[in-house]
Amino acid sequence: MTDPLRLGIAGLGTVGVGVVKIVQQHADLLTARSGRPVTISAVSARSREKDRGVDISGYDWEDDPVALAKREDVDLLVELMGGEDGPAKAATEAAIAAGKDVVTANKAMLAHHGQAMAEAAEDAGRVIRFEAAVAGGIPVVKALTEGLAGNRITRVMGVMNGTCNYILTRMQSAGLSYDEVFEEANQLGFLEADPNLDVGGIDAGHKLALLSAIAYGTQVDFGGVALEGIGQVTIEDINQAAELGFRIKLLGVARLSGRGLEQRMTPCLVPANSPIGQLEGGTNMVVLEGDSVDQIVLRGPGAGEGPTASAVMADVLDIARGIRVSTFGQPARSLVAANRAAVATAAPYYLRLALRDKPGALAKVAAVLSDCGISIDRMRQRSHGGEDAPVLIVTHKTAAPSLQEALEALPRTDVVTGHPVALRIEDV
């Protein structure tokens, strides 16, 4: 019989337990599909005594994940601890130095250290695989590195944080404020220990940076991702967008043009009848566009024990089969430094303003927009009972610098109160 692939699992949280369950429950299936047994030699976690609902008594225990990574009876480190630095980084580096392959779900670590780690692994003849780090159970990394390898990728786009999508869709369906749904999501355990990783767009930005590297052959450039969270999205914006035929999503977009690599993770309006517009709850969706394939849409659960463990095991089985793909789809040393686009691609925008109810107010707003080179596609003034009149504007395609100029100029007029709200409208 072919020698087994022996795993060392670092981290026994939700995903780690899911991986243990798959190895235990589907041993025959894994052997049949990979051509060799897949076994667990040892595990490591913070607490040895915690009841995790799965039997780990048959595996050796290591308090130190670095020691786990160096064990002679571990062929592959499965890193599921999380965290940009600390034990996860140390164990991953130790595994590579000891001649082990690594499978990880750690998008933060790879977004910040992926280039150096990929180079070290490939120099040692090892691989790092990270399907579970992006969009949970959706096989988007494999789609880019393998299924679409013959395409020049023209755009990567998607909803990559289920918590944000849950908050935005729940606000719309229940008519609740952001603060109310944020607290609800927190009580349900949907938010990270640091909620800003979710609602600030950081978690999703990590994922977008990884996909961009694969899609465009660039070194991971998380610092080049324009980030804006969903904290400023109000129920008023959601309702107004719906009346205009749109829904608001935290949308990641990456594209490479002659101006450079553009990466954005920001709230956007998308057509309500589009696949992304119809995406509900905690589900993720990634849209990939290539010059030969045109457009493919991948939809599925973006987190959770089963979906994420499924993605981990997809990488494990590839390694068991002897399939060895470079971390980012091509040799790490061939990746080029990302040339960041100075400005985002022009697009229509949704603007919400509060105007003093006085003659000539709309004319002054139109004049400011015109002076900034912005043309109006649609304008709507809603009925109101107070002194300020809410006004909605949809622009034609507008360059981001022109929009910023207008946003700075409008409050200086004597008719606009407060700060205007501007959200990009993305063509999906």
C-alpha positions in Angstrom: 0.0 0.0 0.0 1.1 3.5 -0.7 2.4 5.4 2.3 -0.2 7.5 4.1 -0.1 11.3 4.0 0.3 12.2 7.7 -1.2 15.4 8.9 -0.3 17.6 11.8 -3.3 19.9 12.6 -2.5 23.2 14.4 -5.7 24.7 15.7 -8.8 22.9 16.8 -11.4 25.6 16.5 -14.5 25.3 14.3 -12.5 24.5 11.1 -9.9 22.3 12.7 -12.7 20.1 14.3 -14.3 20.0 10.9 -11.1 18.7 9.3 -10.8 16.0 12.0 -14.4 14.9 11.4 -13.8 14.5 7.6 -10.7 12.5 8.1 -12.4 10.2 10.6 -15.7 9.9 8.8 -14.5 9.6 5.2 -11.3 7.7 5.5 -12.2 5.2 2.8 -13.4 7.9 0.5 -10.2 10.0 0.9 -8.1 6.9 0.2 -10.1 6.0 -2.9 -9.9 9.6 -4.3 -6.3 10.3 -3.5 -4.8 6.8 -4.0 -3.3 6.8 -0.5 -4.6 6.9 3.1 -4.8 10.3 4.8 -4.2 10.2 8.5 -3.6 12.5 11.5 -0.4 12.0 13.5 -0.7 14.9 16.0 -2.6 18.0 16.9 -2.0 21.3 18.7 -4.3 23.8 20.2 -4.5 26.2 23.2 -6.4 23.9 25.5 -5.9 20.1 25.7 -8.9 19.6 28.0 -11.6 21.4 26.0 -14.5 19.2 24.9 -14.7 19.7 21.1 -17.3 17.1 20.3 -14.8 14.9 18.5 -12.4 12.2 19.7 -8.8 13.3 19.4 -7.4 10.8 22.0 -5.8 8.7 19.2 -3.5 11.6 18.2 -0.4 12.8 19.8 -0.6 16.3 21.4 1.8 19.1 21.1 1.5 22.3 23.2 3.7 24.1 20.8 2.6 24.3 17.1 6.2 24.8 16.0 7.1 21.5 17.6 4.2 20.0 15.7 5.5 21.4 12.5 8.9 19.8 13.0 7.7 16.3 13.9 9.2 13.4 11.9 5.7 11.8 11.5 4.1 14.9 10.0 4.3 15.3 6.2 1.8 18.2 6.0 1.1 21.0 8.4 -2.6 22.1 8.4 -2.4 25.6 9.9 -5.8 26.6 11.3 -4.9 28.9 14.1 -5.3 32.2 12.3 -3.6 35.5 13.0 -1.3 37.6 10.8 1.8 36.8 12.9 2.5 34.9 16.1 2.2 31.1 16.4 0.6 30.7 12.9 3.5 32.4 11.1 6.1 30.7 13.3 4.6 27.2 12.7 4.3 27.8 9.0 7.9 28.9 8.6 9.0 26.0 10.7 7.1 23.5 8.6 8.7 24.9 5.4 12.2 24.8 6.9 11.6 21.2 7.9 10.6 20.2 4.4 6.8 20.0 4.9 4.0 21.2 2.7 1.4 23.6 4.3 -2.3 23.9 3.9 -3.8 27.0 5.6 -7.0 28.9 6.0 -5.1 32.0 7.1 -5.9 34.9 4.8 -4.4 37.6 7.0 -1.0 35.8 7.3 -0.8 35.3 3.5 -2.0 38.8 2.7 0.9 40.2 4.7 3.6 37.6 4.3 2.5 35.4 1.4 5.2 36.5 -1.0 8.1 35.6 1.3 6.4 32.4 2.4 5.7 31.3 -1.2 9.3 32.0 -2.2 10.7 30.0 0.8 8.3 27.1 0.2 9.1 26.9 -3.6 12.9 27.2 -2.9 12.5 24.2 -0.6 10.4 22.3 -3.2 7.3 22.6 -1.0 3.9 24.0 -1.6 1.5 26.3 0.4 -2.2 25.9 -0.5 -4.9 28.1 0.8 -8.3 27.3 -0.8 -10.0 27.7 2.6 -8.6 31.2 3.1 -10.9 32.8 0.5 -14.7 32.4 0.3 -15.0 29.3 2.5 -16.4 26.4 0.6 -16.2 28.1 -2.8 -13.3 26.6 -4.9 -12.3 30.0 -6.3 -8.5 29.6 -5.8 -8.6 26.3 -7.7 -10.8 28.0 -10.4 -8.2 30.7 -10.9 -5.0 28.6 -10.7 -6.3 25.7 -12.7 -9.7 26.0 -14.3 -9.1 29.4 -15.8 -5.3 29.1 -16.2 -5.7 29.6 -20.0 -7.5 33.0 -19.6 -6.3 36.5 -19.3 -8.4 37.6 -16.3 -10.1 40.9 -16.9 -12.0 41.3 -13.6 -12.3 39.7 -10.2 -15.4 40.7 -8.3 -17.4 39.4 -5.3 -19.0 39.5 -2.0 -16.4 37.8 0.3 -17.6 38.5 3.8 -20.8 36.8 4.9 -21.2 38.8 8.0 -21.4 42.1 6.0 -23.8 40.6 3.6 -25.9 39.3 6.5 -26.0 42.8 8.0 -26.9 44.6 4.8 -29.6 42.1 3.7 -31.0 41.9 7.2 -31.2 45.7 7.4 -33.3 45.7 4.2 -35.5 42.8 4.9 -36.3 43.9 8.5 -36.1 47.6 8.1 -33.6 47.8 10.9 -30.7 50.3 11.5 -27.1 49.3 11.1 -26.5 49.5 14.9 -29.5 47.2 15.6 -28.3 44.5 13.1 -24.7 44.9 14.2 -25.7 44.0 17.7 -27.9 41.1 16.5 -25.0 39.7 14.5 -22.7 40.0 17.5 -25.2 38.1 19.7 -25.4 35.4 17.1 -21.6 35.1 17.1 -21.1 36.2 13.5 -18.5 38.9 14.2 -14.8 38.4 14.7 -13.3 39.2 18.1 -12.3 42.5 16.5 -15.5 43.4 14.6 -13.7 45.9 12.4 -12.0 42.9 10.6 -15.5 42.2 9.3 -17.4 45.4 9.0 -14.4 47.5 8.2 -13.7 45.4 5.1 -10.3 44.2 6.2 -11.1 40.4 6.2 -12.6 40.7 2.7 -9.7 42.9 1.6 -7.2 40.2 2.6 -9.1 37.8 0.3 -9.3 40.1 -2.6 -5.5 40.8 -2.4 -4.8 37.0 -2.6 -7.1 36.6 -5.6 -5.6 39.6 -7.3 -2.1 38.0 -7.0 -3.3 34.8 -8.7 -5.3 36.6 -11.4 -2.7 39.1 -12.4 0.6 37.6 -11.6 1.5 40.2 -9.1 2.9 40.1 -5.6 0.3 40.2 -2.9 -0.5 43.9 -2.3 -2.9 44.2 0.5 -1.7 47.8 1.1 -3.0 48.7 -2.3 -6.6 47.7 -1.6 -8.9 50.7 -1.1 -10.9 49.8 2.0 -14.2 51.2 3.2 -16.4 49.4 5.6 -20.2 49.3 5.9 -20.5 51.3 9.1 -21.7 54.5 7.3 -24.5 52.7 5.3 -27.8 53.7 6.7 -31.3 52.1 6.3 -32.2 55.3 4.4 -29.5 54.5 1.8 -30.7 50.9 1.6 -34.3 52.0 1.0 -33.4 54.7 -1.4 -31.2 52.4 -3.4 -34.0 49.8 -3.6 -36.4 52.4 -5.0 -33.8 53.1 -7.7 -33.5 49.3 -8.5 -30.3 48.7 -6.6 -29.0 46.9 -3.6 -26.0 47.8 -1.5 -23.2 45.2 -1.1 -19.7 45.3 0.3 -18.1 44.5 -3.0 -14.6 43.6 -3.9 -13.3 44.5 -7.3 -9.9 43.9 -8.8 -8.9 44.7 -12.4 -5.6 45.4 -14.2 -5.4 48.0 -16.9 -2.8 50.2 -18.5 -3.1 52.5 -15.5 -2.1 49.7 -13.1 -3.8 47.3 -10.7 -7.0 48.6 -9.1 -8.2 46.9 -6.0 -11.3 48.0 -4.0 -13.3 46.6 -1.2 -16.1 49.2 -0.7 -19.9 49.4 -0.3 -21.4 49.6 -3.8 -24.8 49.7 -5.5 -25.4 46.8 -7.8 -28.5 46.0 -9.9 -31.1 44.3 -7.7 -31.8 41.7 -10.4 -28.2 40.7 -10.8 -26.7 37.6 -9.2 -24.8 39.6 -6.7 -27.9 41.8 -6.0 -29.9 38.7 -5.2 -27.3 37.3 -2.8 -28.9 36.9 0.6 -27.6 36.3 4.2 -24.1 35.0 4.9 -23.6 33.5 1.5 -20.5 34.5 -0.6 -20.3 35.0 -4.4 -17.2 35.5 -6.6 -17.5 36.5 -10.2 -14.5 35.8 -12.5 -14.2 37.3 -16.0 -11.7 36.1 -18.5 -11.0 36.9 -22.2 -11.9 33.4 -23.3 -14.5 32.2 -20.8 -16.3 35.5 -20.5 -17.9 35.3 -17.0 -18.4 32.6 -14.4 -20.2 33.0 -11.2 -19.3 31.0 -8.1 -21.8 31.0 -5.1 -21.7 29.2 -1.8 -21.2 29.3 2.0 -18.3 31.6 2.8 -17.6 30.3 6.3 -18.6 27.6 8.8 -17.2 24.2 10.0 -18.2 22.1 7.0 -17.6 24.4 4.1 -14.2 25.6 5.2 -13.1 22.2 6.3 -14.2 21.0 2.8 -11.9 23.5 1.2 -9.0 22.5 3.5 -9.4 18.9 2.5 -9.5 19.8 -1.2 -6.0 21.1 -0.8 -4.9 18.1 1.3 -6.1 15.7 -1.3 -4.4 17.5 -4.1 -1.1 17.1 -2.2 -1.9 13.5 -1.5 -2.4 12.9 -5.2 0.9 14.5 -6.0 -0.6 17.7 -7.6 1.7 20.5 -6.8 0.7 24.0 -8.0 2.7 27.1 -7.2 1.2 29.1 -4.3 -0.1 31.9 -6.5 -0.5 30.0 -9.7 3.0 30.7 -11.1 6.5 30.6 -9.5 6.6 33.1 -6.7 9.8 34.7 -8.0 8.2 35.4 -11.3 5.5 37.6 -9.7 5.9 41.3 -10.3 5.4 44.1 -7.8 2.0 45.5 -8.2 1.8 48.9 -10.0 -1.1 50.5 -8.2 -3.6 52.4 -10.3 -3.6 56.0 -9.3 -7.4 56.4 -9.6 -10.3 54.0 -9.8 -12.1 53.3 -13.1 -14.8 55.9 -13.8 -18.3 54.8 -12.8 -21.8 56.2 -12.0 -22.4 57.2 -8.4 -25.3 57.4 -6.1 -25.4 60.7 -4.1 -27.6 61.5 -1.2 -27.8 65.1 0.0 -29.8 67.1 2.5 -30.8 70.5 1.1 -32.2 73.5 2.8 -35.7 74.0 1.5 -35.1 77.3 -0.3 -35.5 78.5 -3.9 -32.6 77.7 -6.2 -31.1 74.9 -4.0 -31.2 72.3 -6.7 -29.8 74.7 -9.2 -26.8 75.4 -7.0 -26.1 71.7 -6.5 -26.4 71.1 -10.3 -23.9 74.0 -10.8 -21.4 72.5 -8.4 -21.6 69.1 -10.1 -21.3 70.7 -13.5 -18.2 72.7 -12.5 -16.6 69.4 -11.4 -17.4 67.8 -14.7 -20.2 65.6 -13.3 -23.4 65.1 -15.3 -26.6 64.0 -13.7 -28.5 60.9 -15.0 -31.4 61.0 -12.5 -32.5 63.2 -9.7 -35.2 62.7 -7.1 -36.4 64.9 -4.3 -38.4 63.1 -1.7 -41.3 64.6 0.3 -40.3 65.8 3.8 -41.7 67.4 6.9 -38.7 69.2 8.2 -36.5 72.1 7.1 -34.1 69.9 5.1 -35.1 68.2 1.8 -33.6 64.8 1.0 -32.3 64.6 -2.6 -31.0 61.6 -4.5 -28.8 61.9 -7.5 -27.5 59.2 -9.8 -24.6 60.5 -12.0 -23.3 59.4 -15.3 -19.9 57.8 -15.3 -17.6 60.0 -13.2 -13.9 60.0 -12.5 -13.2 59.5 -8.8 -11.1 62.8 -8.5 -14.1 64.7 -9.9 -16.4 63.2 -7.4 -14.1 64.0 -4.5 -13.8 67.6 -5.7 -17.6 67.8 -5.7 -18.0 66.2 -2.3 -15.6 68.8 -0.9 -17.4 71.7 -2.7 -21.0 70.8 -1.9 -20.9 71.5 1.9 -19.4 74.9 1.2 -22.6 76.0 -0.5 -25.3 77.6 1.6 -27.8 74.9 0.6 -26.3 71.6 1.5 -26.4 70.5 5.2 -24.3 67.8 6.7 -22.0 65.6 4.6 -23.2 64.1 1.3 -23.2 60.3 1.0 -21.6 58.9 -2.2 -21.6 55.2 -3.2 -20.2 53.8 -6.4 -22.6 51.9 -8.8 -20.8 48.8 -10.1 -21.6 47.3 -13.4 -22.1 43.6 -12.7 
